[in-house]
Amino acid sequence: MINKRYKDIFEQYIYKGEPTPLTIGTLVVCALCFLLLIIATFTQINFSHPLPEYIKGIGFVLSFKNVTYTPQIPIMIFIIYILGKKYSYITFTAYLLTGFFIWPIFIYGGGIDYIQNYLFGYLLGFIFAILLSGTILRLNHSLKFRLISAITGVITIHTIGFIYCIILAIFRIIDFNLILPIVKAMSNKFIYDLIFSTIVLAIGPYIKSILWVCMKPKPNSKKNKKIKKSPHMKPNNQLLH
């Protein structure tokens, strides 16, 4: 009986696809995700990998490509999974407001003038990615849906970022000649964003299971009821007399 009781209590803390509740633990996790997004913005991962390259007169040869990668987009996809749509919006709004009015925490600075930077389009893409990826994850949390959510989020962010570059060029805020180099650079990053986003969502349930212990309300918080005693009922110590 004791083992069964503890088993029932333990199962109440296991994440089973419930909506993220409003608890102190959830707000703490939001703050941690906010800090994680800032850290990801200024983190550069250096690695290399083999890449086939065609050389005229020789054919395809295997060379190593050195990559410097900023994992901001995969971290945002990860936050969407951990917090859900509502609290991801809250966390990202705090990130934007901080970058606009408090501290330059965007990749190339901050302030209201940052809207003239082409990278701001990718930040706008986060808003749509939260909506689409969060909706997909709300339907189902299986591996298949998590991968679809990651792919959808990455495509959405890069699409909005590209459209924003075109808009800036139309209004002559940036030169049209810069669009092709930007697209080329971001298209290389797109592949890595897809790979790392699918990886973080593949391992996401293990991390969320740990954080869910803090985010979930107390199991019996809604079941506690006041026991009304009858006015005719005597205390036990009186019954002894």
Secondary structure, 3 states (H helix, E strand, C coil): CHHHHHHHHHHHCCCCCCCCCCCHHHHHHHHHHHHHHHHHHCCCEEEEEEEEEEECCCEEEEEEEEEEECCHHHHHHHHHHHHHHHHHHHHHHHHHHHHHHHCCCECCECCHHHHHCCCHHHHHHHHHHHHHHHHHHHHCCCHHHHHHHHHHHHHHHHHHHHHHHHHHHHCCCCCHHHHHHHHHHHHHHHHHHHHHHHHHHHHHHHHHHHHHHHHCCCCCCCCCCCCCCCCCCCCHHHHCC
